[in-house]
Structure formats: C-alpha cells, structure tokens
Amino acid sequence: MKTVVGYVRVSTNGQAQEDKYGIEAQKRDILDYCAKHDLALTKWYVDGGVSGVEEERPELDKILYNDEEVANPPIQAVVVAKSDRLARDMNLYYYYKFVLKKKNIELISVSEDFGAMGAFAGVMESLTLFIAEQERINIAKRTSSGRRMKARAGGYAGGRAPYGYRVEDRQLVLDEGEAEIVRIVFEKREKGATLQDIADWLNDHGYQSRSGKRFYPSQIRSILNNRKTYEGYYSYADIGWVKGIHEPILEVKD
C-alpha cells in the first residue's frame, strides 16, 4: 500500500467559505480516490483563503522543503483533487512537481489521470495547466477591468482601507475613532509639530494604532501623505485622482 498525503488549496476567502470546489469537496474526492486505489492517506495539508498570483502556500512548503514532514513515515505521493490546486501558473506547477520528483514523491491528480494516457500524458498535463493558467489570467483581467470602472466613478476598488476608514459592503465608510486621530494629526502638523511630537502626543493620551500598538513617526507620515483621500478624493492604480463617493474627514485646503 502506497503512503500518501492529501494537499488541498483554495485561492480566495470566498472559495474557503462557499461551495466552489472548496476544502471539504476536495477532501471528499481525495478520500474516495485513495479508497479506490488502495492508498494510505496519512495526513492533510491545507492552504486556505489566500489570493494572488504569488500567493504564499505554507502547508505546501512543508511538503516541498521540510524533510521531516515527508520522512516520518516516508511519503510516496501527494494527492490533489485537481492539478490546478497545486498551482495554476504553469511555471510554478512544474517547479513544484520537479521538487517533489527529486524527493521521489509522485504527484497524483484525482481529476486528471495523466498516467493512464501513456505517451500523451505529458502533452495532456501541459494542456490542462495551460487552460487553467489562461482561466486565471482572464479572471484577473475581468476583475481588474471592473475595479477600474468602479474607481473611475470614485468608488472603492479594493485593497487595504485607508486609515480613517473601514470597508462595509464593498464601500469605504468612516471609522469615527480613526477619523478623530486623522484630524488631530493634521491639526497638530499645521501648528508646526514634528512627526515625533505628534506620535508622542497620541501615545501619551492613550491613542493606539490600527494594530493596537503605539504610534510611530512613519505612521504619522503615512496619514499626512493621504490628505487628498481625507478631502474626499479617490485614486486607484494608474487612475488619477477623482471625486470619491466616501465621506471626507477634512475640508479641502485652499
């Protein structure tokens, strides 16, 4: 009986929470496959809820680079529900496969039985990964286009919410606690206070940063550099400043 581990990945928080071939669905298919093919599944590795092309895969890294993880007991194969769960980017996929092969670990895809295709296995594997990569590229293009259209209209297009705001229903809304700090920062700066002076004042008066820690001059500088946002404007990627639909924190400076 071959000793294997199961690797499961979802690339977005949405997939982690909804039934879009999510974690449980992938596990179920892997378990069924192992039962039918007399494979001893010893452990799960799950990377969930991370997005982005160059996303981190800490659980996959354990398989690829941590010899202790794959040596006790010796792992003979990694089973995935689909080849694109390992990676949609073809270069990444074949790199990961190469690293596994050097460790004498086979990669098994439940959905694509490349081994059964004989001489055409390599061709079909490459074609499958090419299609998955193109799908990723097209999704990214559609998403980017939609975000740009929204940004041109002054709407929130994604990313970390500027200090002073939070995201609700995909819109920037005022965070009263942070907005108060923004006003204090600009008020004191206009009176000639240094970045360190402002940070010290906030810390001495019990204010905390978004992470619940002390303020530092670099954070004060970031707030000051974001004045146009606080005046009610919005910018995204290479789109210039437009009138935003979010509530301003500061009055427009003459």
Buried (B, 14 or more C-beta within 10 A) or exposed (E): EBBBBBBBBBBBEEBBEEEEBBBEBBBEBBBEBBEEBEBEBEBBBBBBBBEEEEBEBEBBEBBBEEEEBBEEEEBBBBBBBBBBBBBBBBEBBBEBBEBBEEBEBBBBBBBBEBEEEEEEBEEBBBEBBEEBBEEBEEEEEEEEEEBBEBBBEBBBBBEEBBBBBBBEEEEBBBBEEBBEBBBBBBEBBEEEBEBEBBBBBBBEEEBEBBEEEEBBBEBBBEBBEBBBBBBBBBBBEEBEEBEBBBEBBBEEEE
